[in-house]
Amino acid sequence: MPLHLIYKKTPAGAEEMRTYAAGLHPQTRRVLILTDGITSVERIAAYVRGAQVEPLIEDLVQRGFIEPTGPAKSVDDAGASPMQKPAEFPGPTPAQMDAIREVVLYAVHSMIGFSATQLELRILECDDASDMRQIVGEIRNIMDRQLGGDVGDRFIAAVRAASQAAR
């Protein structure tokens, strides 16, 4: 399997994220969570410790939870950035960054706990959209692991709502 391929969740995959009905192995679920239609298999593989990502991807494809969208675009192919930003999260304004920062800090304190000091510092110091996206993604992964995918979904919805409200 070429590592430059990109996969996206199917409606069945989105439903599995909400219901846990298939009883996926934790590594397989992690791959499903990370599959977003933007991230290449190569990048997803970095988050799957101790397992080969290819069989996990193949299992999710066979179950109908994900499907290929195509290869990742390189700078040479696209003539611009290697990957497109998701349409639902364009570059935020300073007011949006403040609103996002507030929601993310609240989530870290209330759901992860006050022991997440390093995350808090990164959030407070963050003024770059791509860095904030990375932090939000890390927090969502923590929430998915510790509290379940529905909590992570609500967190992302709150971040998007805060961003929209601050426009």
HELIX and SHEET records of a PDB file:
HELIX    1   1 PRO A   11  THR A   19  1                                   9    
HELIX    2   2 PRO A   26  LEU A   34  1                                   9    
HELIX    3   3 VAL A   41  ALA A   45  1                                   5    
HELIX    4   4 VAL A   53  GLN A   62  1                                  10    
HELIX    5   5 VAL A   75  ALA A   78  1                                   4    
HELIX    6   6 PRO A   94  ALA A  107  1                                  14    
HELIX    7   7 VAL A  108  ILE A  112  3                                   5    
HELIX    8   8 THR A  117  GLU A  125  1                                   9    
HELIX    9   9 ALA A  129  LEU A  147  1                                  19    
HELIX   10  10 GLY A  149  ALA A  165  1                                  17    
SHEET    1   A 2 LEU A   5  LYS A   9  0                                        
SHEET    2   A 2 ILE A  66  PRO A  71 -1                                        
END                                                                             
